[in-house]
């Protein structure tokens, strides 16, 4: 620790801390443009000048490391004169277009000009004109005139993300930020440069000219798109969510970076497909009429066939409080024990193994078990890169395709489809392993702190993971990367999240043992691992009552629809993939008759004839370990999986592999539509050449038995030969309705299916 | 009786004297007073000589308004057919003339000199909604007769 004095106050900080961070700990604000804690010192803008005793000239606080006994003054005539001079230089070519600049009102150049600026410009020559408002990606506008060349955006993309898509061009006064070779930035992290830009140079295109900081509601929220649940700020204007920004959480060592899939999909809250009318038997009705009818029909069903004839399934996207209200309705009002959660994978993680992002930051070894974090949980990929910057981290990928990538290099162990758990079991079981696999076994067992990212697809892996944790001397943490967004919150609310619960309900339904099925935001046909079972169940159940924001297909299977308020419209608690409970506030208004789940459920209970009093006695944070959900030790050791059945792939057929791709599975969004991947299927380049696929990608037909689907496919060297990768939840190819134990046929297609843009 | 007439004449003396004085009242609305050019009446939105609006929808008037009487919604115009002199313009500009206290801060805050308070002060309507002046109304400033 080093002790120093800043503005007469003494503080001890770790060695190597920059003066600007030490001052921030004392609550002293030093102006900065180029410095960012995630990027380290650069000293490009020089606005952070401070006076340090025994140093003859002003020093930049962001590049000066603290020294024992240092005496720093962050104010006074010399400092203010220095900053005033720097600002005058920065403003020489800065246009005076604050009235039309989106940053106006929340701009550091404005703020510092008020605090330190001279108030007038001595520079009389005309300002250099540059390109204004030109797109550098589907979502980002660049105004080169407003740029102060702090290089935060360039360093973020190059150093932090590892995708060098922005660069400096030109020399001296003609230096500008531009994209590499004029190509648009395609990184899913590019949107963060909007938050990083301290001036109005990089702007959000969807938010362009939309609002001003004084006419918006800006509330702390959590991203609702994937289970990472990034801390963010939602901007509400006239009752609509119009922007999502990252929110740093210093106490969790989180810089508040988001991915573009989360940042630019907030418009699902007013997407045309959003439910805005209550329906009964296919006809629009007032919500109260639907509630009365549903309550009465449920009561009749319970009277006739008993409470166990009603099944309740949640989609795990609503808040913990709302999931709890649903559980109360199911158990206390209806009295059924058939309550479950629809999740897209069959694996059940023993919660005792649940790790945190803190574990990830400290990890010495990371196993990617079936998941490519860049695609499924993009911000976790950034967190992994962050950990690698601090210390060496060994990365192993174990799955049916290559899971590491250039920005996260490691060793890949590619196995047969559906053999992930078996391979992990074999690695732990010792036995006859070749040298390469021996290295994996040794690494997994001996690395000091292991974190496993598990996609949950292979149910047998739970047992192997428990075995791995038991065999290891050091700590083992598992982070489940599968959705839905708030499935751990549903666990907190007392809803069984294991695959067996949902499967049991759907099997009962398919066999005609259920008289009614209540869905809260659940789309079993799209999401449940066995889509055919879900489809049979929904067809067979006499009445399916749906509450949620987006109606599942087929609509005719739904006896009643009650639109609900969703994220950004309600304040409530969510649990992320660490099981960490956090509160998200609302900033928008629910459309039309959509209402929050709690009043909906109490009204349903009243119509049912058994009023439900949801008092304030439920506190998601009560009885928890800190702010994380309770993680009881596993009551029973997960069973060793049965040996997987051999793959039934005939000559000329392809193996079907799948995985979570958040670019596909995010909620419907018109903003995100512009960067939608038209070729979501992926093939090995050698296979693609044999098929005759065009270099940029093209349409292929995937068929199995009588089922035929057409979707765009492109080359990807990370897919092994003979396999076709279909993202989970892709509407064109519902992979959960195909038999993954058997092969599929793949052929070029010329028909352009609906929903896919023609080439 | 004479005393009676004298008393009446005496009582009306001031009135009768005033008959020949110039009148202080004017027969409104046939005649109207001249106001100072600085008089702060109803708002207007100015245009330049090409017909482009001066307002760029920056919202500073909205921010500074102590009565929260102004609402501005900005948008970007098509490059070929700009509404204002620049890309950004106000789609909606509303002044609630019932809330407005005619302080003139909006005029002072406006960076493009677009919003101005005219001397027009004949504000009357049959409903409160009619007292909300929208953009079309503000772009066609009323003329004092």
Interface residues (C-beta under 8 A of the other chain):
Chain A: X97 X98 X99 X100 X104 X105 X133 X208 X209 X210 X211 X212 X214 X215 X238
Chain B: X56 X57 X58 X59 X60 X62 X63 X72 X73 X74 X75 X76 X86 X87 X88 X111 X112
